Protein backbone atom coordinates (compact mmCIF):
# COMPACT_ATOMS: atom_id res chain seq x y z
CA UNK A 1 0.00 0.00 0.00
CA UNK A 2 1.32 3.45 -0.92
CA UNK A 3 2.05 5.38 2.29
CA UNK A 4 2.10 8.70 0.48
CA UNK A 5 -1.11 10.66 -0.09
CA UNK A 6 0.09 14.27 -0.36
CA UNK A 7 3.34 13.52 -2.17
CA UNK A 8 4.44 11.41 -5.11
CA UNK A 9 7.68 9.55 -4.42
CA UNK A 10 9.52 7.14 -6.74
CA UNK A 11 6.58 7.13 -9.16
CA UNK A 12 7.40 10.08 -11.40
CA UNK A 13 9.45 9.14 -14.50
CA UNK A 14 11.39 12.41 -14.43
CA UNK A 15 12.08 13.01 -10.75
CA UNK A 16 13.24 9.41 -10.33
CA UNK A 17 16.13 10.22 -12.68
CA UNK A 18 17.71 12.05 -9.75
CA UNK A 19 18.32 8.86 -7.78
CA UNK A 20 21.48 7.83 -9.71
CA UNK A 21 22.75 11.33 -8.91
CA UNK A 22 22.19 10.75 -5.19
CA UNK A 23 18.80 12.43 -4.61
CA UNK A 24 15.35 11.21 -3.58
CA UNK A 25 12.64 13.62 -4.79
CA UNK A 26 9.12 14.04 -3.47
CA UNK A 27 6.68 15.94 -5.70
CA UNK A 28 3.30 17.40 -4.83
CA UNK A 29 0.66 17.49 -7.57
CA UNK A 30 -2.30 19.80 -6.97
CA UNK A 31 -5.13 20.58 -9.39
CA UNK A 32 -3.56 23.30 -11.57
CA UNK A 33 -4.93 26.77 -12.27
CA UNK A 34 -8.65 26.82 -11.38
CA UNK A 35 -9.29 23.13 -12.07
CA UNK A 36 -10.27 22.45 -8.44
CA UNK A 37 -13.20 24.85 -8.72
CA UNK A 38 -12.36 26.53 -5.40
CA UNK A 39 -9.12 28.44 -5.98
CA UNK A 40 -6.46 29.43 -8.51
CA UNK A 41 -3.16 27.80 -7.60
CA UNK A 42 -1.31 29.36 -10.56
CA UNK A 43 -1.62 33.13 -10.22
CA UNK A 44 0.53 33.97 -13.25
CA UNK A 45 -0.62 31.22 -15.60
CA UNK A 46 -1.33 31.94 -19.26
CA UNK A 47 -3.75 30.34 -21.70
CA UNK A 48 -0.86 28.46 -23.25
CA UNK A 49 0.51 26.99 -20.05
CA UNK A 50 -2.98 26.12 -18.77
CA UNK A 51 -3.65 24.14 -21.96
CA UNK A 52 -0.21 22.54 -22.14
CA UNK A 53 0.10 21.88 -18.40
CA UNK A 54 2.09 18.91 -17.11
CA UNK A 55 -1.20 17.90 -15.49
CA UNK A 56 -2.11 16.15 -18.76
CA UNK A 57 1.21 14.31 -19.14
CA UNK A 58 1.60 10.57 -18.61
CA UNK A 59 -1.12 8.54 -16.91
CA UNK A 60 -2.86 11.72 -15.69
CA UNK A 61 -3.91 12.41 -19.28
CA UNK A 62 -5.29 8.93 -20.02
CA UNK A 63 -9.09 8.85 -20.01
CA UNK A 64 -11.83 6.96 -21.79
CA UNK A 65 -13.85 8.76 -24.44
CA UNK A 66 -16.75 9.25 -22.02
CA UNK A 67 -14.54 10.56 -19.18
CA UNK A 68 -13.52 14.11 -18.29
CA UNK A 69 -11.42 13.05 -15.30
CA UNK A 70 -9.64 10.04 -13.82
CA UNK A 71 -8.44 8.82 -10.44
CA UNK A 72 -5.18 10.79 -10.69
CA UNK A 73 -6.99 14.05 -11.46
CA UNK A 74 -9.47 13.38 -8.65
CA UNK A 75 -6.63 12.88 -6.16
CA UNK A 76 -5.09 16.21 -7.19
CA UNK A 77 -8.41 17.97 -6.72
CA UNK A 78 -8.80 16.35 -3.28
CA UNK A 79 -5.36 17.62 -2.19
CA UNK A 80 -6.22 21.11 -3.37
CA UNK A 81 -9.54 21.05 -1.54
CA UNK A 82 -7.78 19.99 1.67
CA UNK A 83 -5.29 22.85 1.30
CA UNK A 84 -8.16 25.28 0.74
CA UNK A 85 -10.61 24.09 3.40
CA UNK A 86 -8.47 22.69 6.24
CA UNK A 87 -4.98 24.17 6.23
CA UNK A 88 -4.07 22.67 9.61
CA UNK A 89 -4.87 19.13 8.42
CA UNK A 90 -3.03 19.82 5.18
CA UNK A 91 0.16 20.90 6.98
CA UNK A 92 -0.03 17.97 9.36
CA UNK A 93 -0.20 15.51 6.46
CA UNK A 94 2.52 17.23 4.42
CA UNK A 95 4.94 17.44 7.35
CA UNK A 96 4.34 13.79 8.23
CA UNK A 97 5.08 12.69 4.68
CA UNK A 98 8.18 14.87 4.37
CA UNK A 99 9.47 13.23 7.55
CA UNK A 100 8.99 9.86 5.84
CA UNK A 101 10.80 11.10 2.73
CA UNK A 102 13.75 12.24 4.85
CA UNK A 103 13.88 8.92 6.71
CA UNK A 104 13.57 6.82 3.55
CA UNK A 105 16.22 8.87 1.76
CA UNK A 106 18.61 8.53 4.69
CA UNK A 107 18.03 4.76 4.76
CA UNK A 108 18.90 4.56 1.04
CA UNK A 109 21.88 6.92 1.45
CA UNK A 110 20.26 9.63 -0.67
CA UNK A 111 19.76 13.37 -0.15
CA UNK A 112 16.08 14.41 0.16
CA UNK A 113 14.60 16.99 -2.21
CA UNK A 114 11.04 18.25 -2.64
CA UNK A 115 9.15 19.97 -5.44
CA UNK A 116 5.88 21.20 -3.93
CA UNK A 117 4.73 23.06 -7.05
CA UNK A 118 4.74 20.18 -9.52
CA UNK A 119 1.42 21.46 -10.96
CA UNK A 120 0.92 24.68 -8.99
CA UNK A 121 2.75 27.95 -8.33
CA UNK A 122 2.50 28.96 -4.68
CA UNK A 123 5.10 31.16 -2.94
CA UNK A 124 5.83 28.56 -0.25
CA UNK A 125 8.50 30.77 1.31
CA UNK A 126 5.72 33.11 2.51
CA UNK A 127 3.43 30.43 3.98
CA UNK A 128 3.64 29.92 7.73
CA UNK A 129 3.29 26.31 8.90
CA UNK A 130 0.94 26.10 11.88
CA UNK A 131 -0.73 23.07 13.43
CA UNK A 132 -0.73 21.70 16.97
CA UNK A 133 2.49 22.85 18.64
CA UNK A 134 4.22 23.44 15.30
CA UNK A 135 4.82 27.05 14.23
CA UNK A 136 7.45 27.67 11.55
CA UNK A 137 8.09 30.60 9.24
CA UNK A 138 7.78 28.25 6.25
CA UNK A 139 8.17 24.59 5.33
CA UNK A 140 11.83 25.15 4.42
CA UNK A 141 12.60 26.30 7.96
CA UNK A 142 10.98 23.14 9.31
CA UNK A 143 13.08 20.90 7.02
CA UNK A 144 16.54 22.50 6.66
CA UNK A 145 17.96 19.15 5.51
CA UNK A 146 15.67 19.07 2.44
CA UNK A 147 16.57 20.87 -0.79
CA UNK A 148 13.31 22.37 -2.05
CA UNK A 149 13.01 23.55 -5.64
CA UNK A 150 10.30 24.69 -8.04
CA UNK A 151 9.56 26.24 -11.40
CA UNK A 152 7.66 29.53 -11.17
CA UNK A 153 5.96 32.06 -13.41
CA UNK A 154 6.11 34.73 -10.73
CA UNK A 155 8.13 37.70 -11.99
CA UNK A 156 11.57 37.65 -10.39
CA UNK A 157 10.84 41.00 -8.76
CA UNK A 158 8.00 39.42 -6.75
CA UNK A 159 10.12 36.47 -5.57
CA UNK A 160 13.70 37.79 -5.60
CA UNK A 161 16.56 35.48 -4.70
CA UNK A 162 17.41 37.52 -1.61
CA UNK A 163 14.05 36.66 -0.04
CA UNK A 164 14.26 32.89 -0.55
CA UNK A 165 15.34 30.42 2.15
CA UNK A 166 18.81 29.03 1.51
CA UNK A 167 17.32 25.58 0.77
CA UNK A 168 14.79 26.77 -1.81
CA UNK A 169 15.75 27.11 -5.48
CA UNK A 170 13.56 28.64 -8.18
CA UNK A 171 13.74 28.45 -11.98
CA UNK A 172 11.64 30.90 -13.98
CA UNK A 173 9.18 29.09 -16.27
CA UNK A 174 8.70 30.74 -19.65
CA UNK A 175 5.24 31.19 -21.17
CA UNK A 176 3.97 32.85 -24.32
CA UNK A 177 4.48 36.63 -24.58
CA UNK A 178 6.75 36.63 -21.52
CA UNK A 179 10.08 37.21 -23.31
CA UNK A 180 10.78 40.42 -21.37
CA UNK A 181 10.15 38.74 -18.03
CA UNK A 182 12.39 35.83 -19.02
CA UNK A 183 15.15 38.31 -19.90
CA UNK A 184 14.74 40.06 -16.53
CA UNK A 185 14.97 36.73 -14.69
CA UNK A 186 18.18 35.85 -16.53
CA UNK A 187 19.62 39.30 -15.84
CA UNK A 188 18.90 38.74 -12.14
CA UNK A 189 20.76 35.42 -12.18
CA UNK A 190 17.79 33.06 -12.33
CA UNK A 191 17.72 30.33 -14.94
CA UNK A 192 14.77 30.09 -17.31
CA UNK A 193 13.04 26.85 -18.28
CA UNK A 194 11.34 26.73 -21.67
CA UNK A 195 9.50 24.01 -23.55
CA UNK A 196 11.07 23.75 -27.00
CA UNK A 197 10.45 21.90 -30.22
CA UNK A 198 13.47 20.57 -32.02
CA UNK A 199 14.04 21.76 -35.61
CA UNK A 200 12.50 18.53 -36.88
CA UNK A 201 9.36 18.95 -34.73
CA UNK A 202 8.44 17.14 -31.51
CA UNK A 203 9.99 13.80 -32.42
CA UNK A 204 10.96 10.98 -30.09
CA UNK A 205 12.79 11.58 -26.82
CA UNK A 206 16.13 10.50 -28.27
CA UNK A 207 15.65 12.52 -31.46
CA UNK A 208 14.73 15.63 -29.45
CA UNK A 209 17.90 15.29 -27.39
CA UNK A 210 20.02 15.04 -30.53
CA UNK A 211 18.67 18.01 -32.48
CA UNK A 212 17.21 20.27 -29.75
CA UNK A 213 18.27 23.95 -29.73
CA UNK A 214 21.62 24.55 -28.02
CA UNK A 215 21.31 28.36 -27.91
CA UNK A 216 18.42 30.80 -27.49
CA UNK A 217 18.16 34.56 -27.18
CA UNK A 218 16.06 36.56 -24.72
CA UNK A 219 16.31 40.33 -24.50
CA UNK A 220 18.97 40.49 -27.19
CA UNK A 221 21.36 38.19 -25.29
CA UNK A 222 22.08 34.63 -26.40
CA UNK A 223 22.24 31.95 -23.71
CA UNK A 224 23.25 28.31 -23.81
CA UNK A 225 20.40 25.81 -23.62
CA UNK A 226 20.83 22.91 -21.19
CA UNK A 227 19.11 19.57 -21.68
CA UNK A 228 16.50 19.68 -18.92
CA UNK A 229 15.22 16.17 -19.64
CA UNK A 230 18.16 14.26 -18.13
CA UNK A 231 16.93 14.99 -14.59
CA UNK A 232 14.65 17.41 -12.73
CA UNK A 233 17.18 18.66 -10.17
CA UNK A 234 17.21 22.27 -11.34
CA UNK A 235 19.40 23.41 -8.42
CA UNK A 236 22.27 21.45 -10.04
CA UNK A 237 22.04 23.35 -13.35
CA UNK A 238 24.76 25.71 -14.53
CA UNK A 239 23.78 29.30 -13.81
CA UNK A 240 22.97 31.88 -16.49
CA UNK A 241 21.32 29.23 -18.66
CA UNK A 242 18.08 28.32 -20.35
CA UNK A 243 16.76 24.86 -19.49
CA UNK A 244 15.25 23.22 -22.55
CA UNK A 245 12.31 20.86 -21.98
CA UNK A 246 10.59 18.53 -24.44
CA UNK A 247 6.84 19.03 -25.13
CA UNK A 248 4.67 16.49 -23.31
CA UNK A 249 0.92 15.89 -23.08
CA UNK A 250 -1.18 18.62 -24.69
CA UNK A 251 1.98 20.74 -25.15
CA UNK A 252 2.81 18.61 -28.20
CA UNK A 253 0.03 20.38 -30.10
CA UNK A 254 0.59 23.89 -28.71
CA UNK A 255 0.20 26.83 -31.11
CA UNK A 256 -0.01 29.65 -28.52
CA UNK A 257 3.72 30.34 -28.34
CA UNK A 258 4.09 28.57 -24.99
CA UNK A 259 6.26 26.02 -26.80
CA UNK A 260 9.18 27.72 -28.53
CA UNK A 261 9.73 26.72 -32.15
C-alpha positions as CSV (number, residue, x, y, z in Angstrom):
1,X,0.0,0.0,0.0
2,X,1.3,3.4,-0.9
3,X,2.0,5.4,2.3
4,X,2.1,8.7,0.5
5,X,-1.1,10.7,-0.1
6,X,0.1,14.3,-0.4
7,X,3.3,13.5,-2.2
8,X,4.4,11.4,-5.1
9,X,7.7,9.5,-4.4
10,X,9.5,7.1,-6.7
11,X,6.6,7.1,-9.2
12,X,7.4,10.1,-11.4
13,X,9.5,9.1,-14.5
14,X,11.4,12.4,-14.4
15,X,12.1,13.0,-10.8
16,X,13.2,9.4,-10.3
17,X,16.1,10.2,-12.7
18,X,17.7,12.1,-9.8
19,X,18.3,8.9,-7.8
20,X,21.5,7.8,-9.7
21,X,22.7,11.3,-8.9
22,X,22.2,10.7,-5.2
23,X,18.8,12.4,-4.6
24,X,15.3,11.2,-3.6
25,X,12.6,13.6,-4.8
26,X,9.1,14.0,-3.5
27,X,6.7,15.9,-5.7
28,X,3.3,17.4,-4.8
29,X,0.7,17.5,-7.6
30,X,-2.3,19.8,-7.0
31,X,-5.1,20.6,-9.4
32,X,-3.6,23.3,-11.6
33,X,-4.9,26.8,-12.3
34,X,-8.6,26.8,-11.4
35,X,-9.3,23.1,-12.1
36,X,-10.3,22.5,-8.4
37,X,-13.2,24.9,-8.7
38,X,-12.4,26.5,-5.4
39,X,-9.1,28.4,-6.0
40,X,-6.5,29.4,-8.5
41,X,-3.2,27.8,-7.6
42,X,-1.3,29.4,-10.6
43,X,-1.6,33.1,-10.2
44,X,0.5,34.0,-13.3
45,X,-0.6,31.2,-15.6
46,X,-1.3,31.9,-19.3
47,X,-3.8,30.3,-21.7
48,X,-0.9,28.5,-23.3
49,X,0.5,27.0,-20.1
50,X,-3.0,26.1,-18.8
51,X,-3.7,24.1,-22.0
52,X,-0.2,22.5,-22.1
53,X,0.1,21.9,-18.4
54,X,2.1,18.9,-17.1
55,X,-1.2,17.9,-15.5
56,X,-2.1,16.2,-18.8
57,X,1.2,14.3,-19.1
58,X,1.6,10.6,-18.6
59,X,-1.1,8.5,-16.9
60,X,-2.9,11.7,-15.7
61,X,-3.9,12.4,-19.3
62,X,-5.3,8.9,-20.0
63,X,-9.1,8.8,-20.0
64,X,-11.8,7.0,-21.8
65,X,-13.9,8.8,-24.4
66,X,-16.8,9.3,-22.0
67,X,-14.5,10.6,-19.2
68,X,-13.5,14.1,-18.3
69,X,-11.4,13.1,-15.3
70,X,-9.6,10.0,-13.8
71,X,-8.4,8.8,-10.4
72,X,-5.2,10.8,-10.7
73,X,-7.0,14.0,-11.5
74,X,-9.5,13.4,-8.7
75,X,-6.6,12.9,-6.2
76,X,-5.1,16.2,-7.2
77,X,-8.4,18.0,-6.7
78,X,-8.8,16.3,-3.3
79,X,-5.4,17.6,-2.2
80,X,-6.2,21.1,-3.4
81,X,-9.5,21.1,-1.5
82,X,-7.8,20.0,1.7
83,X,-5.3,22.8,1.3
84,X,-8.2,25.3,0.7
85,X,-10.6,24.1,3.4
86,X,-8.5,22.7,6.2
87,X,-5.0,24.2,6.2
88,X,-4.1,22.7,9.6
89,X,-4.9,19.1,8.4
90,X,-3.0,19.8,5.2
91,X,0.2,20.9,7.0
92,X,0.0,18.0,9.4
93,X,-0.2,15.5,6.5
94,X,2.5,17.2,4.4
95,X,4.9,17.4,7.3
96,X,4.3,13.8,8.2
97,X,5.1,12.7,4.7
98,X,8.2,14.9,4.4
99,X,9.5,13.2,7.6
100,X,9.0,9.9,5.8
101,X,10.8,11.1,2.7
102,X,13.8,12.2,4.8
103,X,13.9,8.9,6.7
104,X,13.6,6.8,3.5
105,X,16.2,8.9,1.8
106,X,18.6,8.5,4.7
107,X,18.0,4.8,4.8
108,X,18.9,4.6,1.0
109,X,21.9,6.9,1.5
110,X,20.3,9.6,-0.7
111,X,19.8,13.4,-0.2
112,X,16.1,14.4,0.2
113,X,14.6,17.0,-2.2
114,X,11.0,18.2,-2.6
115,X,9.2,20.0,-5.4
116,X,5.9,21.2,-3.9
117,X,4.7,23.1,-7.0
118,X,4.7,20.2,-9.5
119,X,1.4,21.5,-11.0
120,X,0.9,24.7,-9.0
121,X,2.7,28.0,-8.3
122,X,2.5,29.0,-4.7
123,X,5.1,31.2,-2.9
124,X,5.8,28.6,-0.3
125,X,8.5,30.8,1.3
126,X,5.7,33.1,2.5
127,X,3.4,30.4,4.0
128,X,3.6,29.9,7.7
129,X,3.3,26.3,8.9
130,X,0.9,26.1,11.9
131,X,-0.7,23.1,13.4
132,X,-0.7,21.7,17.0
133,X,2.5,22.9,18.6
134,X,4.2,23.4,15.3
135,X,4.8,27.0,14.2
136,X,7.4,27.7,11.5
137,X,8.1,30.6,9.2
138,X,7.8,28.3,6.2
139,X,8.2,24.6,5.3
140,X,11.8,25.2,4.4
141,X,12.6,26.3,8.0
142,X,11.0,23.1,9.3
143,X,13.1,20.9,7.0
144,X,16.5,22.5,6.7
145,X,18.0,19.1,5.5
146,X,15.7,19.1,2.4
147,X,16.6,20.9,-0.8
148,X,13.3,22.4,-2.1
149,X,13.0,23.5,-5.6
150,X,10.3,24.7,-8.0
151,X,9.6,26.2,-11.4
152,X,7.7,29.5,-11.2
153,X,6.0,32.1,-13.4
154,X,6.1,34.7,-10.7
155,X,8.1,37.7,-12.0
156,X,11.6,37.6,-10.4
157,X,10.8,41.0,-8.8
158,X,8.0,39.4,-6.7
159,X,10.1,36.5,-5.6
160,X,13.7,37.8,-5.6
161,X,16.6,35.5,-4.7
162,X,17.4,37.5,-1.6
163,X,14.1,36.7,0.0
164,X,14.3,32.9,-0.6
165,X,15.3,30.4,2.1
166,X,18.8,29.0,1.5
167,X,17.3,25.6,0.8
168,X,14.8,26.8,-1.8
169,X,15.8,27.1,-5.5
170,X,13.6,28.6,-8.2
171,X,13.7,28.5,-12.0
172,X,11.6,30.9,-14.0
173,X,9.2,29.1,-16.3
174,X,8.7,30.7,-19.6
175,X,5.2,31.2,-21.2
176,X,4.0,32.9,-24.3
177,X,4.5,36.6,-24.6
178,X,6.8,36.6,-21.5
179,X,10.1,37.2,-23.3
180,X,10.8,40.4,-21.4
181,X,10.1,38.7,-18.0
182,X,12.4,35.8,-19.0
183,X,15.2,38.3,-19.9
184,X,14.7,40.1,-16.5
185,X,15.0,36.7,-14.7
186,X,18.2,35.8,-16.5
187,X,19.6,39.3,-15.8
188,X,18.9,38.7,-12.1
189,X,20.8,35.4,-12.2
190,X,17.8,33.1,-12.3
191,X,17.7,30.3,-14.9
192,X,14.8,30.1,-17.3
193,X,13.0,26.8,-18.3
194,X,11.3,26.7,-21.7
195,X,9.5,24.0,-23.6
196,X,11.1,23.8,-27.0
197,X,10.5,21.9,-30.2
198,X,13.5,20.6,-32.0
199,X,14.0,21.8,-35.6
200,X,12.5,18.5,-36.9
201,X,9.4,18.9,-34.7
202,X,8.4,17.1,-31.5
203,X,10.0,13.8,-32.4
204,X,11.0,11.0,-30.1
205,X,12.8,11.6,-26.8
206,X,16.1,10.5,-28.3
207,X,15.6,12.5,-31.5
208,X,14.7,15.6,-29.4
209,X,17.9,15.3,-27.4
210,X,20.0,15.0,-30.5
211,X,18.7,18.0,-32.5
212,X,17.2,20.3,-29.8
213,X,18.3,23.9,-29.7
214,X,21.6,24.6,-28.0
215,X,21.3,28.4,-27.9
216,X,18.4,30.8,-27.5
217,X,18.2,34.6,-27.2
218,X,16.1,36.6,-24.7
219,X,16.3,40.3,-24.5
220,X,19.0,40.5,-27.2
221,X,21.4,38.2,-25.3
222,X,22.1,34.6,-26.4
223,X,22.2,31.9,-23.7
224,X,23.2,28.3,-23.8
225,X,20.4,25.8,-23.6
226,X,20.8,22.9,-21.2
227,X,19.1,19.6,-21.7
228,X,16.5,19.7,-18.9
229,X,15.2,16.2,-19.6
230,X,18.2,14.3,-18.1
231,X,16.9,15.0,-14.6
232,X,14.6,17.4,-12.7
233,X,17.2,18.7,-10.2
234,X,17.2,22.3,-11.3
235,X,19.4,23.4,-8.4
236,X,22.3,21.4,-10.0
237,X,22.0,23.4,-13.3
238,X,24.8,25.7,-14.5
239,X,23.8,29.3,-13.8
240,X,23.0,31.9,-16.5
241,X,21.3,29.2,-18.7
242,X,18.1,28.3,-20.4
243,X,16.8,24.9,-19.5
244,X,15.3,23.2,-22.6
245,X,12.3,20.9,-22.0
246,X,10.6,18.5,-24.4
247,X,6.8,19.0,-25.1
248,X,4.7,16.5,-23.3
249,X,0.9,15.9,-23.1
250,X,-1.2,18.6,-24.7
251,X,2.0,20.7,-25.2
252,X,2.8,18.6,-28.2
253,X,0.0,20.4,-30.1
254,X,0.6,23.9,-28.7
255,X,0.2,26.8,-31.1
256,X,0.0,29.6,-28.5
257,X,3.7,30.3,-28.3
258,X,4.1,28.6,-25.0
259,X,6.3,26.0,-26.8
260,X,9.2,27.7,-28.5
261,X,9.7,26.7,-32.1
